[in-house]
Amino acid sequence: MLAFVIVLIIVSTVRYASAQPIPLLPPPAPESSPEPPKISQNDKVPPRVEILTDELHEGKNVFKVRITDNSSLTTREVKYVHDGQLRVDGLFRDQNNVYRALIDIHPPSRIVTVTVVDANGNVASSYKEYEITKPQDIFTQLIDKLSQAISYIQNLLGW
């Protein structure tokens, strides 16, 4: 009898997962209306372009650039050679005036150019030459990420 009571208590405390009977509607899509263009009347200064990416590996890379200007930007593009052809990719805004692009670069290509035009027609262009390195294997990437996480935690805790 005691064993039956213990089994009954254990079974009653175990929770079973129950599925949602009727699916809920998805959340509404975010507002996709572009922000109104910001034009500074006396803006004669070209945008300031700072390339943040320090190294590129063979294959796909996230290319980062910081662009600052008083006016809205009308053109943001990154140019490089891919399979013997000039390739132009758009830069997309991230945070804090940082823009990103996914580029697919292979040797012998080594120069990446960024061109920016603001709403007043001011043009800025910057380039950087890279030594394209071989892609790392997955084991090396995991070890690098693990060591970065450990260093981050140590810095966070002040060890």
N, C-alpha and C positions, 0 to 999 in steps of 0.2 A: 504494500500500500504506500509506503514512504517513497519507494522508487517511482511509482506512478505520479505522485504529487510533485516530485522533483522534475520529472520529464515534462509534466504539464506546465510548471513554472518556466522552464527553459524554453518550451515551445511558445508560450504566450509572450515572452519578452523579446523573442527574435522578430525583427521587423521584416516584412516582405515588401519588395518594391512593387509599386503598382504603376502601370503606365497611365499616361494622361488619356482619358477617354475620348475627348474631342480636341483636335489640334487648335491652338489659338492662332489668331491672325498675326502675321509678322508685323514688326514695328514699321511705322511709316518711313519712307525713304527720306534721307536728309535733303535739306534744301540745296538744290544745285544751281541756284541763281548766282552768276558771277558777281563779285563785288564791283561796285561802280569804279570806273577808272579815276585815278587820282592824278591830276595834272597841276604841277606847280608852274605858275606863269613865267617866273624868271629863272627857271631851271635850265642852265646852259652847261651844266657839269655832267659828263657821262657817268653811267652807273659804275660803282666800284665792284670789281670782280676779284674774289679770293678763292683760288682752287684749294680745297681741303684734302683731297685724296693724295696720299703720299706714295702709294705703291699700287701697281696693277699686276694681277696674275693672268696667265693665258686663259681665255674663256670669258665668262660673264662676270662683271664687276659692277658694284654700285659706285657711281662717280658722284662726289659731293662738291658743291660750290656754294660759297656765301656771296650773295649779291645784295648790295645796299644802294638805294636811290630814293630821292624825294618824290619822284613820280611813279606811276604804275609802269610795269614792264609789259611791252607788247610782244617782244621776241626773246626767247630764252632757249638757246640750242647748243648742243655739243657736237663737234665734228671730229671724225677720225676715219682711218682707212680700214675697211673690212673686206677681205677677199679681193683686194685690188680695186675696190670701188670706194668713192667717198661716201660715207654714211653720216646722216644728220639725225640726231635724236633730240627730242624735247626734254627740257629740264622741268621737273614738277616740284612745286613748293612743299617743303616739309615744315619745319618750325624755325623761328628766329632767323628769318631771311636765308635759311639754308635750302638749297634746291638739289634734287637728286635725279639721276638718270641711270638706267640699266644699259651698260654698254657691253658689247661682245668683241673683245680685242684679241688679236693673235699676232705674233711676230711675222714679218719684220715691222709692222706698224708700231710706232712708239710715241707719236705726237698727238695730243688731244687738245683741241681748240674750243674755247667757249666764246660765244658771241651773244651780246645782250643789247637790246634796243629799248629805250623807255618811251613813254607817251609823247614826249617832246621831240623825239627823233634823235636823241643823243645816243651814240653807238660806243660800246666798249667791247674789246676783244682781248682775250688772254689765252696763253697756251702754256703747256708744260710737257716736257719730254720725259718719258719713263723708260726704265729698263724692265721689259715684260718678263716676268719670272714664270717658271713652270708651275702648274697648279699643285697644291699640296695634297697628299693623300688624306683620306678620311681620318685615319688614326692620328696623324699629326695635327689636324684641325681640332679633333676632340681634346687632345692633350693641351693645345694652346688655349682653348676655351676654358678648360678646367683650371689651368694655372691663372688665367685672367680672373676667373670667379674667386679663386682663393685669395689673390692679391686684393681684389675689391673688398672682400669680407674683412681681411686684415686691416686695410686702410679705414674701413668703416668703424671697426671696433678699436682702432688705435693701437694695434699690436706691433 
